[in-house]
Amino acid sequence: MTTHQEGSSSPRPKATRQRAAIAQALATAPGFRSAQELHDELRAADHKVGLTTVYRTLQALSESGAVDAMRREDGETIYRRCDTQIHHHHLVCRSCGYTVEIENEAVERWTQRTAEKHGFEDVTHDIQVFGLCDACSPE
């Protein structure tokens, strides 16, 4: 699973009407959305934007760190506006998609120690923890 690039220096994509509509749709979406879901929402709101443009824009926004991207259990990549530029991980509800951003220094230290122990350098990582949120859990 992947999230935005750590320390990414990629420029944000060039502003266009279509890209602005995609960014606005992400800003108002409550959780992660697939490119197809965003495309469908944009078309329903009478925005003339192609699916390829949605995919390319999401990729560029992800590379710039403005959007979190992760792969669902079914393999599809989903996106949401990133609320912070600080390195973080996610707790994600498998049912409704509710997501909580989490930071944990102990995990960061463990990751670095483990990588060094096995001779790895220039290590990046991301962690997605999937479960059921309070609202979706059986009582």
N, C-alpha and C positions, 0 to 999 in steps of 0.2 A: 504494500500500500504506500502511496506517496502523498506527501503534502507539499506546500510551497518549498522552494529551494532555500536551504539555509544560506544566509548571506548573499542572496542573489543580487547581482548587479545588472540584471537584464532591464532594459528600459521598458516603461509601460507602452502598450500598443498605441499607435497613432489614433487620435480621437476622430471618430466619424459618428454620424447619426446612428448607424446600426450598433456600433460598439457602445455608444452612450445608452441606447435602449437595453442592451444586454447587461451593462453595469447596473442600470436602474433596476432591472428585474432581479438581479442577484441581491441588491441592497434591500429589496422589500421581501425577498423570499425568507421564510422562517427557518429553513434548514438547507441541507444539501439537495441539489437538483441535477439530473442528468442533462446533457446537451439537448437531447430530444425533448425533455420536459420543458426546458427553457424556450426552445424553439416553438413548441406548441403554445405556450403562454404568450409569447411575443406575437405570433400569428393571430391568436384570439383577440389581442389588443390592437389589431390592424397595423402592426409594424411589419414592413416589408424587409425581412432579413432571411437570408438563406441558411440552411443547416450547416453548410461548410463554413460560413462566416461565424456562426455560433461556436463551432468547434475550434476554429483558429483563434478567435478572440479569447475563449476560455483557456486555451493553451498558453497564449501570451500573458494573460492575467495571472495564471498560475506560476509561470516562470518568473514574473516580476514580484511575486509574493503578495499580490493584492487579493488572490483567490486561493483558498484551500482546495486541493483536489485529492480524492482518495478513491480507491477501487472497492466497490461493494463485493460482498461474498459471491455474487453471480458474475463478477468480472467487469461490470460496467463502471466507468469512471463517473463520479459525481462531484459537484462543485458547490462552493458557497463563498460568499464574501468573507475574507479573513478579517477578524476583529482586532488582531494584534500582529505586529511585525516581530514580536518576540517568539523564539522557538517554543513550540508547544505540541501537545498531543491531543487526542480526542477520545471522549467517551461517546459512543453513538448508539442510540436505540435502534435495534433491528426492526422494530415494528413501525414507528412513526418518523424516524430519522432525527429526532431531537438530539442535539449535540452539545456537549460541554467541552470547552477548551481547558486543558489542564497543563500545569507546569510542575516539574518535579526534579529538583537538583540531584536527589539520590539516583534516579534513573539515568540522568546525564552522566554522573560519575561512574556508575556501573557500566554503562555502554562504552565509555572511554577505556576503562580498565580492561574490560573483556576484549575489546579490539586490540589493545596493546599487547595483552597476554598472548594473542594469536598472531602477532606480527602485522596487524593491519594499521595503516596510516590514512590520514585524510578521510576520516570516517564521518558519514552523515547517517541519520536514522530518523524514523518517525514511527510512532506507535498509535494504533487505533484499537480501542477496547470496545467490543460490541456486547450489548446486553439489552435488557428491557428496562426502560425508565419507569418511575413510579406510576405514571398514568397508564402505562401499557402492561404492567405486571399483574398477574392474577392475584386477587386479594387473598 
